[in-house]
Amino acid sequence: MKVFVTGVHGQLGFDVLGELKSRGIEAVGSDMADSAEPDYVKLDITDSAAVLKVIETLKPDAVIHCAAWTAVDAAEDEENIPKVYAVNEKGCENIAKACKSVGCKMLSISTDYVFDGQGERPRQPDDKNYAPISVYGDSKLKGELAVSRTLDKYFIVRIAWVFGKNGKNFVRTMLNVGKKYPEVRVVNDQIGTPTYTLDLARLLVDMVLTDKYGYYHATNEGGYISWYDFTCEIFKQAGYDTKVIPVTTAEYGLSKAKRPFNSRLDKSKLKENGFAPLPDWKDALSRYLEEINYGTD
């Protein structure tokens, strides 16, 4: 089997490529930047002709599409909006059309931001009541729809609260802030579950080896928590005595982009289709801190 992976310089794409290679699966990675890495193709996913040429040349059995515009606040800036849609909507469409051309399957990564983030009910993978509240969320939804209307052989996997070795994330930010200040204010009214890219990568590779197509939700197990809860556990495991002060989103202050209050994603479809759930998020955090050698350097 040959798998083509986009966005390999990001957190998730990096781990997906590593997981494929660790299993001895032929894999080719791509991203925007030049690289001397073997089995790598420089590719701008907004260039439809380039996407088609690369995928028709490689003829992969599957594409795992991790590349995306993920700067949620910057996506709200007027000058960035066309770029956001070019990457998150048109990029998905370009990949999907190329996959259709060669007859390969596609696994596309999406987000909890496609929903409105209201209420307390966990959202089901096949729930079509979207109503995104940000440019980022709307662009990712349009990317989902481009994939689903173009292909029959596709997986769309929504994730949330991602952290991994190869990039910036909430855990790294809190470790840095907690080291500098005696106390931090963190919102306690946005609820979800963290996702460790190393665990997620294993699931995505398991998934793409099957033909159990459709929409899925994937985060670590361990229940639904707030960013405040997550920060408390980060500091506990890191050995910080930094005080964490819970505040509401309103008290914290408005960001450029609205954040969903309810990021609860129902993951039961994974088990129903024979996929192993991801480990508990506390265990994932512990392994992540070990992976980045936190506290040992």
FISE-896175 format. One line per 8 residues: number of its first residue (from 1); for each residue x negated, z negated, y negated of N, C-alpha, C. Coordinates in steps of 0.02 Angstrom, whole numbers, always signed. Atoms other than C-alpha are relative to their C-alpha. Layout:
N
NUM> X,Z,Y,X,Z,Y,X,Z,Y | ...
This chain:
297
1> -42,+0,+60,+0,+0,+0,-44,+0,-62 | +35,-1,+64,-58,+37,-177,+48,-25,-55 | -42,+28,+53,+8,-64,-326,-36,+9,-67 | +25,-8,+69,-15,-24,-511,+28,-58,-41 | -20,+59,+39,-10,-176,-628,-14,+12,-73 | +11,-5,+72,+15,-167,-816,-12,-69,-30 | +10,+63,+36,-40,-301,-939,-48,-47,+34 | +44,+44,-39,-187,-366,-835,-46,-43,-43
9> +39,+43,+44,-272,-442,-987,+41,-59,-25 | -44,+56,+17,-124,-560,-1009,+0,-52,+56 | -1,+55,-49,-86,-721,-915,+26,+21,+68 | -31,-16,-64,+30,-653,-783,-33,+60,+34 | +30,-59,-30,-45,-480,-756,-68,-15,+31 | +65,+21,-25,-216,-559,-732,+7,-32,+70 | -9,+35,-64,-152,-671,-591,+32,+45,+52 | -30,-46,-48,-46,-535,-512,-54,+45,+31
17> +54,-43,-25,-197,-421,-499,-45,-39,+48 | +41,+42,-44,-299,-564,-426,+33,-14,+66 | -36,+15,-62,-165,-605,-298,+1,+61,+45 | +1,-61,-40,-153,-424,-241,-67,+10,+34 | +67,-11,-27,-340,-410,-219,-18,-53,+53 | +15,+53,-49,-350,-578,-128,+33,+14,+67 | -34,-18,-62,-229,-507,+1,-25,+66,+30 | +26,-63,-24,-328,-349,+22,+44,+60,-14
25> -45,-54,+19,-193,-242,-59,-34,+42,-54 | +29,-43,+50,-257,-91,-155,+37,-7,-66 | -32,+13,+65,-224,-125,-339,-40,+30,-56 | +30,-27,+61,-259,-39,-504,+33,-34,-59 | -27,+34,+59,-239,-132,-668,-4,+42,-62 | +3,-36,+64,-206,-71,-844,+15,-47,-57 | -17,+35,+62,-199,-134,-1022,-22,+45,-58 | +14,-40,+59,-229,-74,-1200,-75,+8,-15
33> +70,+2,+20,-413,-118,-1216,-45,+37,+50 | +51,-28,-44,-568,-33,-1147,-25,-55,+46 | +26,+49,-48,-640,-118,-994,-46,+35,+50 | +46,-26,-51,-784,-93,-874,+20,-24,+70 | -22,+26,-64,-685,-177,-736,+14,+59,+48 | -17,-52,-48,-668,-76,-575,+75,+4,+10 | -72,-9,-12,-497,-6,-531,+42,-19,-61 | -35,+15,+63,-440,-12,-712,+11,+65,-38
41> -18,-58,+41,-353,+117,-822,+23,-25,-69 | -24,+16,+68,-337,+100,-1011,+65,+39,-11 | -65,-33,+7,-154,+137,-1051,+42,-32,-54 | -49,+21,+50,-36,+125,-1198,+69,+17,+29 | -64,-13,-34,+135,+104,-1117,+52,+31,-45 | -47,-33,+46,+222,+169,-1274,-10,+76,-2 | +15,-72,-3,+144,+341,-1241,+28,+27,+65 | -35,-21,-61,+266,+420,-1119,-40,+51,+41
49> +40,-51,-35,+153,+568,-1077,-58,-32,+37 | +57,+34,-31,+5,+454,-1041,+22,-41,+60 | -27,+40,-55,+111,+339,-933,+15,+44,+60 | -18,-45,-54,+178,+484,-831,-63,+28,+34 | +62,-28,-28,+4,+559,-809,-35,-50,+45 | +35,+51,-39,-73,+396,-749,+36,-14,+66 | -37,+19,-60,+65,+353,-626,+6,+60,+48 | -2,-58,-45,+80,+531,-559,-68,+13,+32
57> +67,-8,-28,-109,+534,-534,-14,-53,+54 | +13,+55,-47,-118,+364,-448,+48,+1,+60 | -52,+1,-52,+43,+386,-348,+4,-68,+36 | -6,+66,-32,+67,+199,-318,+65,-6,+40 | -62,+15,-37,+194,+130,-196,+45,-46,-41 | -38,+46,+42,+246,+2,-326,-37,-12,-66 | +28,+20,+65,+219,-44,-509,+26,-70,-15 | -20,+66,+25,+220,-226,-566,-14,+0,-74
65> +5,-11,+73,+254,-214,-752,+1,-67,-37 | +7,+64,+35,+188,-367,-843,-13,+8,-74 | +17,-11,+70,+139,-288,-1009,+62,-10,-44 | -56,+12,+45,+248,-344,-1155,-26,-26,-67 | +10,+35,+64,+254,-397,-1336,+31,-69,+10 | -25,+68,-14,+269,-587,-1317,-7,-47,-60 | +5,+42,+60,+233,-651,-1494,+69,-5,-32 | -72,+6,+17,+410,-714,-1523,+12,-4,-75
73> -11,+7,+73,+395,-764,-1706,-22,+63,-37 | +25,-60,+33,+290,-613,-1757,+48,+59,+10 | -48,-53,-14,+425,-503,-1679,+54,+4,-54 | -51,+1,+52,+541,-554,-1821,-22,+32,-65 | +25,-30,+61,+428,-482,-1955,+21,+73,-3 | -29,-67,+7,+504,-321,-2022,-48,+55,+20 | +49,-53,-15,+343,-222,-2005,-16,+5,+75 | +15,+1,-72,+327,-272,-1821,+58,+23,+43
81> -59,-13,-42,+504,-237,-1762,-4,+67,+37 | +6,-63,-37,+475,-52,-1722,-51,-4,+58 | +51,+7,-53,+319,-99,-1622,+27,-41,+59 | -28,+43,-52,+412,-234,-1527,+45,+41,+47 | -45,-41,-40,+546,-112,-1469,-38,+56,+36 | +40,-52,-31,+416,+22,-1434,-32,-26,+65 | +32,+29,-59,+328,-95,-1312,+51,-25,+50 | -44,+34,-47,+470,-196,-1237,+59,+42,+25
89> -55,-44,-22,+607,-63,-1230,-28,+67,+24 | +23,-67,-18,+523,+107,-1233,-55,-3,+53 | +52,+8,-50,+374,+45,-1133,+29,-7,+70 | -34,+9,-64,+489,-12,-993,+31,+66,+24 | -31,-63,-18,+583,+153,-999,-52,+51,+23 | +53,-46,-20,+421,+252,-990,-25,-14,+71 | +23,+19,-67,+362,+155,-838,+53,+18,+52 | -54,-13,-47,+532,+170,-754,+7,+75,+15
97> -6,-72,-11,+541,+359,-780,-58,+27,+42 | +57,-22,-39,+366,+380,-711,+7,-22,+73 | -13,+24,-69,+412,+273,-559,+50,+45,+35 | -50,-45,-29,+563,+384,-531,-31,+67,+18 | +33,-64,-12,+453,+538,-542,-39,+0,+66 | +41,+3,-62,+341,+479,-398,+36,-34,+57 | -39,+32,-52,+477,+387,-303,-24,-69,+21 | +25,+67,-18,+396,+215,-310,+46,-54,-28
105> -41,+57,+23,+476,+45,-334,-33,-31,-62 | +25,+32,+62,+459,-55,-496,+24,-71,-2 | -17,+70,+13,+454,-241,-529,-16,-13,-73 | +7,+10,+72,+482,-281,-713,+13,-72,-19 | -5,+70,+21,+458,-450,-795,+44,-6,-62 | -42,+13,+58,+592,-515,-913,+0,-75,-15 | +3,+67,+31,+639,-679,-995,+69,-32,-8 | -61,+37,+15,+769,-814,-1023,+27,+18,-69
113> -21,-17,+69,+777,-750,-1204,+52,+55,-2 | -53,-52,+1,+897,-611,-1151,+69,-32,-6 | -64,+35,+7,+1034,-744,-1151,+4,-35,-67 | -10,+31,+66,+1108,-837,-1300,-26,-71,-4 | +29,+67,+0,+1036,-1005,-1247,+49,-55,-17 | -51,+50,+16,+1200,-1097,-1271,+25,-35,+64 | -29,+36,-56,+1286,-1226,-1160,-52,-36,+42 | +45,+36,-45,+1210,-1320,-1014,-1,+31,+70
121> -4,-31,-66,+1253,-1208,-867,-62,+43,+13 | +55,-44,-18,+1105,-1130,-777,+25,+72,+6 | -21,-69,-1,+1114,-942,-797,-18,+32,+67 | +9,-35,-63,+1133,-836,-640,-37,+66,-12 | +36,-63,+9,+1020,-684,-612,+45,+59,-16 | -44,-58,+10,+1168,-565,-608,+52,-11,-56 | -42,+13,+58,+1252,-642,-761,-13,+53,-53 | +8,-54,+49,+1283,-501,-885,+21,-21,-71
129> -18,+24,+66,+1337,-610,-1033,-64,-17,-39 | +67,+8,+27,+1176,-584,-1128,-1,-32,-70 | -2,+23,+70,+1191,-600,-1320,-65,-33,-23 | +63,+29,+23,+1006,-627,-1363,+3,-17,-74 | -3,+25,+69,+973,-720,-1526,-64,+14,-39 | +63,-16,+34,+802,-649,-1572,-17,+73,+13 | +24,-69,-9,+717,-481,-1591,-35,+6,+68 | +34,+0,-65,+606,-524,-1443,+49,+3,+57
137> -50,+1,-54,+755,-566,-1333,+38,+65,+5 | -37,-63,-1,+849,-410,-1384,-42,+57,+27 | +44,-53,-24,+699,-299,-1352,-12,-5,+75 | +9,+9,-73,+673,-374,-1179,+64,+19,+37 | -63,-21,-32,+857,-350,-1138,+5,+76,+3 | -3,-74,+0,+848,-167,-1189,-50,+29,+50 | +47,-22,-51,+695,-151,-1078,+29,-7,+70 | -34,+10,-64,+793,-224,-931,+49,+57,+13
145> -53,-51,-8,+935,-101,-960,-31,+69,+11 | +34,-64,-10,+814,+45,-970,-22,+8,+72 | +22,-1,-70,+745,-1,-799,+59,+9,+47 | -56,+0,-47,+913,-31,-716,+40,+65,-2 | -37,-64,+3,+991,+132,-778,-42,+59,+24 | +44,-55,-21,+839,+236,-729,-14,+0,+75 | +22,+7,-69,+798,+169,-556,+52,-31,+46 | -37,+36,-52,+880,+116,-394,-45,-53,+32
153> +47,+45,-33,+724,+34,-322,-37,-42,-53 | +32,+42,+51,+688,-102,-449,+15,-74,+12 | -9,+73,+5,+665,-290,-465,-7,-17,-75 | +8,+28,+67,+695,-376,-632,-3,-75,+8 | +12,+72,-11,+623,-552,-632,-6,-35,-68 | +2,+38,+63,+662,-668,-777,-37,-66,+10 | +42,+60,-4,+540,-808,-811,+6,-38,-66 | -4,+40,+61,+520,-946,-941,-59,-48,-3
161> +48,+53,+12,+394,-1066,-1017,-65,+11,+40 | +56,-21,-42,+243,-977,-945,-67,-30,-22 | +68,+20,+14,+68,-1048,-932,-46,+24,+56 | +49,-24,-48,-87,-978,-848,-70,-2,-29 | +70,+6,+19,-275,-972,-856,-21,+49,-54 | +27,-55,+41,-297,-807,-947,+40,+11,-64 | -35,-11,+63,-219,-835,-1117,+22,-65,-33 | -26,+57,+37,-140,-948,-1246,+68,-20,+29
169> -64,+24,-24,+7,-1056,-1194,+13,-70,-26 | -21,+65,+25,+101,-1218,-1231,-46,-56,+24 | +43,+54,-27,-10,-1325,-1118,-65,-3,-38 | +63,-1,+38,-170,-1270,-1203,+10,-25,-72 | -14,+22,+68,-91,-1296,-1374,+7,-75,-4 | -10,+72,+0,-36,-1472,-1332,-64,-39,+15 | +65,+32,-14,-206,-1516,-1258,-43,-2,-63 | +39,-2,+61,-288,-1461,-1420,+28,-45,-54
177> -32,+41,+51,-162,-1546,-1534,-7,-74,+18 | +3,+70,-22,-160,-1706,-1431,-69,-31,-6 | +69,+25,+7,-348,-1719,-1442,-17,-16,-72 | +17,+7,+71,-349,-1706,-1632,+41,-53,-36 | -46,+42,+38,-200,-1813,-1683,+25,-59,+42 | -23,+58,-38,-137,-1987,-1635,+72,+6,+24 | -69,-11,-21,+43,-1926,-1622,+21,+72,-14 | -27,-68,+9,+139,-1763,-1605,+76,-3,+5
185> -73,-6,-2,+320,-1715,-1635,+17,+61,+43 | -18,-55,-45,+399,-1610,-1498,+76,+0,+11 | -73,-4,-6,+577,-1546,-1480,+24,-22,+69 | -28,+26,-63,+687,-1628,-1348,+69,+28,+14 | -67,-28,-11,+844,-1520,-1361,-3,+73,+24 | +7,-65,-33,+775,-1358,-1286,-19,-14,+73 | +7,+20,-70,+790,-1369,-1097,-15,+60,+45 | +18,-53,-47,+708,-1264,-961,-47,-26,+53
193> +49,+19,-51,+572,-1265,-828,-62,+42,-9 | +62,-38,+7,+389,-1215,-840,-13,+47,+59 | +18,-49,-52,+316,-1068,-743,-76,+10,-1 | +72,-9,-7,+135,-1067,-682,-13,+70,+28 | +10,-70,-19,+74,-887,-672,-32,+8,+68 | +32,-6,-65,-32,-920,-518,+52,-4,+56 | -54,+6,-49,+122,-976,-421,+47,+61,-3 | -45,-57,+9,+230,-838,-494,-30,+64,+29
201> +33,-60,-25,+103,-704,-449,+9,+7,+76 | -9,-2,-72,+115,-751,-265,+70,+22,+18 | -69,-19,-12,+304,-735,-271,+10,+75,-14 | -11,-70,+19,+298,-567,-359,-30,+48,+51 | +30,-43,-52,+180,-494,-230,+41,-3,+64 | -46,+6,-57,+290,-563,-90,+60,+46,-10 | -62,-36,+15,+439,-483,-175,-10,+76,+3 | +10,-73,+5,+364,-310,-207,-16,+31,+68
209> +12,-25,-68,+319,-296,-22,+65,+12,+38 | -66,-7,-32,+506,-297,+18,+41,+53,-35 | -48,-44,+34,+655,-189,-25,+62,-39,-21 | -56,+43,+21,+764,-336,-80,+8,+4,-76 | -2,-15,+71,+796,-260,-250,+54,-39,-37 | -50,+32,+42,+893,-332,-396,-30,-46,-51 | +19,+48,+52,+888,-466,-529,-16,-67,+32 | +19,+66,-24,+800,-632,-497,-21,-44,-59
217> +29,+49,+46,+754,-790,-590,-55,-38,+37 | +56,+34,-32,+588,-875,-555,-36,-45,-49 | +41,+50,+35,+514,-1035,-626,-22,-49,+54 | +17,+52,-48,+431,-1182,-542,+60,-45,+14 | -53,+48,-17,+541,-1310,-456,-12,-66,-38 | +10,+65,+31,+561,-1491,-513,+52,-18,-51 | -55,+17,+45,+720,-1485,-615,-10,+28,-70 | +0,-24,+69,+761,-1445,-796,-24,-56,-46
225> +30,+49,+44,+661,-1533,-932,-1,+27,-72 | +8,-22,+69,+632,-1527,-1120,-74,+10,-14 | +70,-7,+21,+473,-1478,-1211,-32,-69,-10 | +25,+68,+7,+457,-1663,-1251,-21,-28,+68 | +17,+24,-67,+461,-1707,-1065,-64,+33,+25 | +58,-37,-23,+333,-1573,-1029,-63,-27,-34 | +58,+25,+37,+216,-1637,-1165,-21,-69,+25 | +17,+66,-26,+227,-1815,-1101,-39,+5,+65
233> +34,-8,-64,+174,-1756,-928,-69,+31,-10 | +65,-29,+14,+34,-1649,-999,-49,-54,-22 | +44,+53,+25,-38,-1798,-1092,-16,-51,+55 | +10,+47,-55,-15,-1912,-941,-54,+26,+48 | +48,-28,-47,-110,-1795,-826,-68,+11,-31 | +64,-12,+34,-243,-1760,-957,-34,-66,-19 | +28,+65,+17,-269,-1947,-985,+0,-15,-74 | -6,+13,+72,-218,-1944,-1169,+44,-61,-12
241> -46,+53,+22,-141,-2094,-1257,+37,+21,-63 | -35,-28,+58,-69,-1980,-1392,+75,-16,+4 | -71,+15,+2,+105,-2035,-1444,+41,+63,-9 | -43,-59,+5,+242,-1906,-1418,+67,-22,-29 | -62,+18,+35,+389,-1917,-1538,+53,+54,+12 | -52,-50,-12,+550,-1830,-1483,+39,+15,-64 | -39,-20,+58,+639,-1731,-1620,+47,+57,+21 | -44,-57,-13,+782,-1607,-1626,-32,+63,-29
249> +25,-63,+27,+750,-1424,-1662,+10,+1,-76 | -14,+1,+72,+831,-1450,-1833,-50,-45,-36 | +48,+45,+31,+717,-1597,-1870,-70,+29,-1 | +67,-29,-5,+563,-1502,-1814,-11,+53,-54 | +5,-53,+50,+599,-1360,-1935,+9,+68,+32 | -16,-66,-27,+652,-1181,-1914,-62,+43,+9 | +50,-52,-11,+538,-1052,-1837,+29,+66,-23 | -26,-66,+19,+552,-869,-1883,+52,+23,+50
257> -46,-21,-53,+635,-835,-1716,+39,-60,+26 | -40,+52,-31,+779,-936,-1647,-20,-8,+73 | +16,+15,-69,+738,-1023,-1483,+64,-18,+38 | -59,+20,-40,+865,-1042,-1342,-1,-75,+15 | -5,+71,-18,+925,-1221,-1319,+5,-6,+76 | -10,+2,-72,+974,-1183,-1140,-39,+56,+34 | +41,-48,-38,+837,-1098,-1039,+4,-15,+74 | -8,+16,-71,+903,-1162,-873,+14,+66,+38
265> -8,-60,-41,+883,-1021,-745,+14,-20,+72 | -16,+14,-70,+967,-1031,-575,-43,+44,+45 | +47,-36,-42,+840,-983,-442,+21,+4,+73 | -22,+3,-70,+946,-1000,-285,-2,+68,+35 | +2,-67,-30,+945,-811,-258,-66,+13,+36 | +64,-7,-34,+762,-824,-210,+6,-21,+73 | -8,+25,-68,+801,-932,-58,+48,+43,+40 | -51,-40,-34,+954,-828,-16,-29,+65,+27
273> +31,-63,-21,+841,-676,-1,-66,-11,+38 | +57,+15,-42,+705,-764,+99,-66,-10,-35 | +61,+12,+37,+579,-796,-40,-12,-75,-9 | +17,+71,+6,+489,-963,-47,+3,-21,-74 | -1,+25,+69,+526,-1064,-205,-70,-18,-24 | +64,+21,+28,+382,-1101,-322,-6,-76,+5 | +9,+73,-5,+306,-1277,-309,+26,-37,-62 | -21,+43,+55,+356,-1423,-421,-44,+11,-61
281> +38,-14,+61,+304,-1399,-602,-54,-52,-15 | +52,+51,+11,+209,-1564,-607,-61,+15,+43 | +54,-20,-44,+105,-1508,-459,-35,+62,-29 | +28,-60,+30,+81,-1340,-544,-44,-17,-60 | +39,+21,+58,+21,-1424,-703,-66,-31,+22 | +60,+32,-26,-103,-1528,-603,-51,+52,+23 | +45,-53,-25,-175,-1373,-520,-25,+44,-57 | +21,-40,+58,-180,-1280,-685,-56,-36,-38
289> +52,+38,+34,-281,-1419,-768,-66,+2,+39 | +59,-7,-42,-400,-1410,-621,-29,+71,-6 | +22,-69,+4,-407,-1220,-633,-41,+13,-64 | +36,-12,+64,-461,-1224,-816,-56,-52,-10 | +53,+52,+2,-582,-1367,-775,+9,-49,-56 | -13,+45,+56,-497,-1479,-900,-23,-70,+17 | +24,+67,-10,-585,-1645,-915,-63,-5,+42 | +59,+1,-43,-732,-1591,-807,-59,+33,-34
297> +56,-34,+33,-836,-1496,-934,-25,-41,-59
